[in-house]
Amino acid sequence: MSWNKPMPAEPVVAVVGATGAVGTEMMLVLEQRGFPIKRLVALSSARSAGKTVFFNGAPIRVEELTAESFEGVDLALFSAGGSVSEAMAGHATAAGAVVVDNSSAFRMDPKVPLVVPEVNPEDVDAHSGIIANPNCSTIQMVVALKPLHDLAPIKRVVVSTYQAASGAGQAAMDELYSQTRDFLNDEVSEPSAFAHRIAFNCIPQIDVFMEDGSTKEEWKMVVETKKIMHAPDIEIAATCVRVPVLRCHAESVNVEFDSTVSLENASAALAAAPGLTMMDDPSQQLYPMPGLLEGTDETYVGRLRVDSTVEHGLNLWVVADQIRKGAALNAVQIAERLLP
Ligand code: L14
C-alpha cells in the first residue's frame, strides 16, 4: 500500500511531544525555515497538557494527545518516545496525516523509509504514511560517509561516539548542569536521567544492552547506516559513549575503502557535500568541537587524515547538534520533501 492523499500546500501540522526538547526545537525549526503552516496543533501527555507554547510569536495551548487528536491534521511530527509512536502513529495515518517519527519504533520496518535528506531523499516518495527519522548518531555519520562512499565503496567503519546529554532529553541536560554544580560544591547528588554520574565522567552505555554485549544505540548505528545508504555490505563497529556535553554529538570515524581515496579527493568531496562544513586546519588548531557548535544546522568535519595502518584508510572527526540535525531539523527537512 502506498500513500495517495496529496499534501496541501499549507498543511495543518501536529507536533507530538510539543513540550519536550526535540518538540520545542521542531516548532522553532518550522518557524525559522518558514515552513508553510495553516495551523499548528501542539500535543503532549496529560502531564504537560494545558501548558502554553509559542509558535511564530503566538501562544498555543498544548492539548492532551488522544486517538482523536489527528482529525484534520495533514502532517504529524512525533517525538514523544517509541511507545507513544507505536500507540498513536496508526491513529494519525488513519486520520489522513503523514507521520514523521523521531523514535526508533518503525525505523527498521521495511515498509517505512528511513531518511537523511542529504543521503537518500528519494526514499521519502515510497512512504505509506510513516517516515522514520534516524538515530542522531547515525544521521551525522551518514552525512559524512555518503560523499566518501560515492568516491570509492566503503568496506568497513569503526566509530566511537562522544554523545551529549540532550539525547536523553531536557531532564538529562538539567541533570548535567545541576550535578556539575553539586560536584563543585562537594555534594553528592543521585543520578536519575543516567545510570551513573555524568558530571566529570563518561558512560560507555547508551540505551539498553543487547545479547551480544553491544548496546542498542550501537546496534542502531549499524543497521540504520546500512539501510539509509543502501549498502548492506558495509561493516560497522560502533562504541557509543555519553560525555558531559550539552547538545552536540562528536564521533571519531575510521573508514576503510575498497580502493584508494586520496586525502585531497576526500577533502574536496566532503567540502562540496550538502549539509556539511569542513572545519579542518591543523595550522590554526581548527576542528569542530561539540561545546562550541550548539544551535548550528550543519554537520562539521575536521581532523581528516590518512590511516596508514590499513590499505585504504581515512580517519575523521564529525560533530553536529543532536537536537537540530540529529532530530528536529532532519525531521523538518523530511517534511519539506512532502510539500507539493
Ligand atoms: O534512537 O539517549 O533516537 O542519547 C536517541 C538518543 C535513543 C537514545 C534514538 C540517547 C535515541 C538516545
Boltz pocket constraint, residues with backbone or C-beta under 6 A from the ligand:
constraints:
  - pocket:
      binder: B
      contacts: [[A, 102], [A, 103], [A, 104], [A, 133], [A, 134], [A, 135], [A, 136], [A, 163], [A, 164], [A, 165], [A, 166], [A, 167], [A, 168], [A, 206], [A, 207], [A, 217], [A, 220]]
      max_distance: 6.0
